[in-house]
Structure formats: structure tokens, C-alpha cells
Amino acid sequence: MQNFELTILGCSSATPTSKRNPTAQLLNIAERFFLIDCGEATQIQLRRFKLKFQRINHIFISHLHGDHYLGLMGLISSMHLLGRTVDLHLYCPAELQEIIEIQFKHSQSYIKFPIVYHAHKYINNDIIFEDDRVEVSTIVLNHRIPCCGFVFKEKALLPSISKDAIHLFQLTVEEIIAIKAGGALVKRSGEVIKNEVLMSKPNTPRTYAYCSDTCYDERIIEYIKGVDLLYHEATFLQEMESRAKETFHTTALQAGMMAKKAEVKQLMIGHYSARYKDLQPLLAEAKSVFENTILAVEGESTIVDH
């Protein structure tokens, strides 16, 4: 089974703390490394957790609040200084290009690699990246400024001949070619081994949905229905619901409700307000509605599974 692993680099909300940094995540799907948001200290966190940021070719920025992108210029600068030459693709609000280019202009910086901008269209289920292993689409979130979440979906692999079958039956090259074409194996004894016995089972595609800053909004349920892992912001406890509504954020209880109604397999909460030193009350509140909930913890990796 190919890799599908999420590493948390930052899980704080607007204000970082001495122990938590602003939002950033690294998702590894089949050795494709996707950076999701890029708050301050992202490049430091990548170094701290021994993650090679030169392998990152695609960065997804949800919106233009600073805690989700202010680490980007430093990361790009380090990529340049370390000799990067391959394209870097940014999936982001259109205005981010102007923000980046004006900083290059006034610092007289000339990077050695192309930045390819893919501006959000703010359309639900808009496919913004696709290759032979992964498909990424957008979720339009309900925040104070335009904001997108993302759904990362693994593609099903084509059935392949089982390595165990190759060794067990000592298959020749000609037999392997015939089996891959759909044929059965006819042994010298006349026994026929059916094709499905010789082939490995195709993988069931896994999905990860990232819902950054948003108020509670059930309109997104159809786009996150049944995902294997849902990350949903949980900035406040329910006792601060009015503050959450005022700032277009979500409570931990509401995140649990969203996971339950969307029938997801697992919920991860994050984007914690700096007022919370102890995160256990947030976890307990979400788990009171949706038991299979975990905390986003910096440096910890979660393997997305069914």
C-alpha cells in the first residue's frame, strides 16, 4: 500500500504560543509531498522534524490571513538559497501573487526557479491538481474573507500480479504477461488457476479533507461525506460559541457535529486559540459528539487509513 501520511507542523490559530506555531501541514501521498498552508516557522518546523522541503512541489494556501501564509516567503527564499531549480506550484488566492512579487521587487530578489500560480476559483469540487496517483479538489468555506478547504483523494491503483503468486508458481515472463492480460494459469498437471487468484486486490482510495478557518456550515457536508480523515478547525470551546460566530470560527463541539453528520471515519481538530494551554477539554468536547477524534499535535504523523 502506498504512503498516505499527514504530519502536523503548526496547529495554533492567529497567535502563536511558546509551544504551538501557526497552521501548516505536510501530506505525503505516494511520495508526493503537499504542503497545506504555511504559517510562520513552517520552514523551521520542517527542519526540526527532518522533513526535506525541497521535495515539496505543490503548496496549497487556504486564505490570506497571515497565520496561514506568512511563512511562505521565508520558505521560498530558503529553497532558492539551497539551489532549487524545479517549478514550485502555488494553489492560492489570486492576490497572493501580488504579495509575493512586491516583496521580490523591493528586496531585489531574483529566485532561480519558476513559481506557477493556480488561483482559487472558489468553486466547490473544483479539481485543482491531478496526476496518476492523486486528485485534489476545493471546498468553499464560510470565513470572514474568501477561503478554500481541500480534499485530497488517492486514485485506485490498477490490479497487478501478486508477488506471492510469482514466487509460489515460479511464473515465467510469458506466463506473467498472459496473466496481466487477464488470462489464467494452466499448470503442467492441467490444473487451472483463475486469474483473480493470481492478482493482488486493488486498493480502496483513501481521502483526506482539510477544513481550515470556517464557521459551522453544513453546506460542506456533501463534499466531505465519508472521508477517511477530516481535519476541521476547533478554535474555541462551546462556551465561547458567540465569539466563534463573531470571528467566523468553529467550536470543538461543532467540529464533532460536523464529523458525525458527514459520517467521516476519523476527525482531527486543530487551530486552537492561544488561550487554551490544555487541549484536553477541546478533545473531550469533540469526542462527546464524535468519539473517533484526535488532536492535531505538532511533530506527530497520522497514517490515513480506512
N, C-alpha and C positions, 0 to 999 in steps of 0.2 A: 504494500500500500504506500502511495506517495505521501510526502510530508504535507501536513496541514496544521501549522503551529502558530499560535499568537503569543507574542511577547509584549508585555506592558512596559513602556519606557516612562510614561508620565500619566498620573491619574488624578491630579488636583484640578480644581476649577480655576477661576480667573486669577486668584492669588496663590502663588507657590508657598510652600512651607519649608521648614528646615529638613523635612523628611519626605515631602512629596513635590513633584515637578508638574508643570502643565502638561496637557494632553499630548501623547504621542504613542503610537503602537507600531510594531513590526510584524507583518504577517508573511509567513513562508508557506507557499503552496508549490510543491514540486520544484523546490529550489528557485522559484521566482519570489523575490523579496519586495513586498509592497509596504511603503511607509504610509501610515494613516495619521494625518495631522502631524504638526511639527512645532510644538511649543518650545519655549526657551529650554536650553540644556539638553535638547534631543541628541546632539552630536556627542555630548559628554556621556549621556546615558548609553549610547551605542558603544562607546569605548569601554565604559565601566562594565558592561555585560558581555564584552568581547564579541560584538556583532559587527561584521565588516560592512561599513556603509557604502563602500564603492560597489557593492553588489546590488545596491538599490537603484533601479532604473525607472521606477514609477512611484510618484508621490501623490497622495490624494489629500487635498485640503478641503475641509468641510465648509468653512466660512471664514470671514475676515475679522473675527475677534482675536486680539493678539495672543491669547493663551493657546491658540490653535495653529499659529503660523510664524510667530516671531523668532523661532529657532531656525527658520529656513535659510536666511541669508548667511548665517554662520556655517551651516552645513554645506551650502553651495560653495562658499569660499574655501572651506577645507577640502572639498572634492577637487576644486581647481588646483590648490596648492600641492595636493598629493598626485597631480598629474593625470586626472581624469580626462579622457578624450571622447568617450561614447556619449550618445544623447541622454539627456535626463528629461523624462516626461512628467509634466505637472498637470493634474486634473484639478481645476480650481476655479474660483470666481474670476471672471474676466479681468476685474480690476487689479488682481494680484500681479499681472504682467507689468502694469504701470508702476506699482510699488517697487518691484524688483529692479526694473530698468532705471528708475530715477536714482536709486542707490548706487547702481553701477556708474551712472553718469557722473554723479557728484564726487564719487571716490576714485574716478578714473580707473575703474576696474575692467579688465578685459579677460573674461574666462575662456578657457581653451576648448570648451565643449558646448554643443548646442543645447539650449533649453527649448523644448517643444511644449507649447501651451495648449491645453484642451479645456476650453471654457465650459463651465456648467450651463446647461440649458434650462435647468430646474424643471425637468420633466420626470415624472415617476417612471421607473422601469426603463430608463434610457440607458442603453448599453454603451458604456464609455471606454471599455477596454475588453479585448478578446484575443486570445491566442488558442493554441491547440489543447491547453490544459485548464484555462481559467476564463471566466466571464465575470465582468464587474458592471453592475448597474446602479442607478441612483435612486434614492428615496428623498422626496422633498419634505423637509422637516419644518416645524412650526416654531420659529425662533424670532427674536427681535429684528434681525437682519436676515437676508436670504441665506439659507443653509441647506446643505445636502448631506444625507447619510449614504452609505454604500452597502451593497450586497455582493459578496464575493462567493461565486459558485464554481465548484470544481466540475470539470467535464468528465463524463464517463469514459473510461478507457476501453478501447476495443478489446474483445476477448483475445487471449493469447494462449498458446500451448503451455501446459503445465510443465514446469521444470522437473517435478517428480515423475511425470509420465515419461519424459525423455530418458531419465535415468532408469526407471523401472523396466521399460520395454526396449531399452537400448536402441532407440529410434535412429534410423539413417536420415541423411539430409533429404533424400527423396520422400521418405515417409512423413517427415516434418512438413515439407511443402504441401503434400497431399492433404494432411490433416488441417493445416491452416486454411486450405481452400474449402474445407467443410467435409472432407472425406473421413471414413472410419479407418481403423487399423485392422488389417487381416493378418493374423499371426500364421506361422508356418503350419500350425496344427489345424488351421481352418477356423479357429475361434475369431469372432468379430468383436472388436472393442469399439463401442459407439463414440462418435466424435465428442459428445458432451462430457464423457468421462475423461477425455484427454485434454480438454480445455480448462483453463482457470476461470473462475467465476468473475464476471465483470464487476468493477467497484460500483457502489452506490454513491453518487456525487454528494459531497458534503457542502454545507453552506454556512457562511458567517455574515451576520448583519451588524453594521456599525451605525448606531443612532447617537450622534453627538448632541449638541445643545438643542433642546426642544422642550416645549411644554407637553403635557399629556394630550395626545391626539390620536384617537382610534382610527383615523383615516389611513394611517400607515400599516395597519394590521394586514391588509391583503398583500403587502409587499414583503412582509417578514414572516408570513404564516409558515409554521413548521420548520423554521431554520434550526440547524444543529446547535449553533451558539448565537445568542443575541447579546451584544453589548448595548446597554441603554444607560444614559446618564441618570444619576440619582443624587442630585446636588444637595438636597435637603431632607430632613425628616418630615413626616406628615404634619407635625405640629407647626411647621412653617409653610404650609400649603399656600397661604396668601402671598407670601414672599416669592415662592416658586412661580406662582401665576403671574405676579407682577414682573418678574425678570425672565419670563418665558423658559422656565426650567421645570424639572420633574422631581417629585419626592421618591424616596425608596419604595414606599408603598405603591405608588403609581407605576413605577417600573415593574414591580411584581405583578400588578394587574395587567399590564401590557403583555408581559411574557405569558401569563395564563391565558388571556384571550386569544393570543396569537398561536397558542399551542406549540411553543418552541421547546426544544429538548433541554436547553440549559440557558440560564441568564447570568450575565456578568454585569455588575453595576460599577460605576466609576464617576469621575468628575465631581469629587467630593468638595464641599465647601471647606475652606480653611478653618472654620470654626470647630470642626469635628476632629479632635485629637484621636479619639477612639472610634473606630469604624464599625465595631460590633453592633451597636444599635441600628445602624443603617442596614447591615446584613440581616439582622433579626427581623426588621420591619418588612423587608422584601420577602424573606423566607416565610413570613406569616401568611403570605398570599401564594407564593410560588416557591416550593421547597428547594428545588434544584437551582439554587442561586449561589454564586461565588463572588468574592470581591476582586476587583482589579488591583493587583499589588505589583509595584514596580520591581522589575527583575524576574518576575515569575512568568513562566510559559505555560500555556494551556494547549494541549493537543485536541483539536476539534475532531470529535468522533460521533458516531450515531448512538 
